[in-house]
Amino acid sequence: MKIGIVFLAFTLLWGSGLAFSEPCESTHRLFIIERNKNGNRIQYDVCVNANSDLVGLDPVKAYWVLESGEKEKLNFIETRYAYGILSQERLGRNRFAISLVALKGREIIIEKIEDRFRAVLPIRGTQSFLDKVYVDAEEKWTGLPKVQYVDLFGWTTQTYTPIEERITLK
């Protein structure tokens, strides 16, 4: 009986990727989200192993970097409704597609380019490296913010020239 339970637990953990998961040796910054509310920002990093390969089934991590420089986890509401990662899909070795709550409908490809991981997505219709997202929101009487617009900042992948796009929300 005990052997059966141990086998079942091992099978469940192995199938979910929890058993023998590869350690995260270091992280590399992909992009940030800044807001008009204060100087705190959300940073998105990739987790890599000693060989600089992406680790696990969800290598992209999001967390707060406070004005003081301290780091904090996103809370449940922030993860679910504002800044979390909706999905991460492996497309190949060191290549993932992610979708963010803050940029619904904009798939971001995470891949290794020139020995560095980058977040690639169309900005103004041109394939670009995403560097920063800026969110302008107005506080409502309910306490919940209403996003006015989102600005995307990056560089084009072909000519490495700066590019911006404003997404106005209604």
C-alpha positions, 0 to 999 in steps of 0.5 A: 500500500505504501509503495502504491502511494509513493508511486502515485505521488511520484507520478503526479509530481513528475507529470506536473514538473515538480519532481527533479525540476531543474534549478534556476541558476540566474535570471535575465531581465526581459522588460518592465511595466511602469505606471503613472501611480508611483515609481514602483515597477513590475519586472519580467525576467527569464529563469536560466540554468548554468548553460544559459538555457530556459528552465522549466515550463514557466521560465518567465517570472514577474515581480515588483521592484519598489522605489526602494529597490526591494523586490516583492511578489505580485499578489493574487489580484495583481497576478490575475487582473493586472500584471500576471502572465496568462500563459507560457507555451514552449515553442522550442528549445529556448523559445516561449510564447507568453501572454500577459494580462496587461497586454491581452491579445498581444503574444510575446515571443521570448527567445535567445537572440545574440546570446541574450533573451529578448521579448519580441512582439509587433510594435506599430506592426513592426517586429520589435524588442520590447523594453518597457510598457507604461500604463496610465490609469486614473483612480476611480471612486471605487478604488479600482483604477481605469486604464486610460492608455498603454504605451509600448517602447522598444527597438525594431529587430531589423534596424534597432531603431527606437519604436513606440506605440500608444494603445488607447483603451475605452 
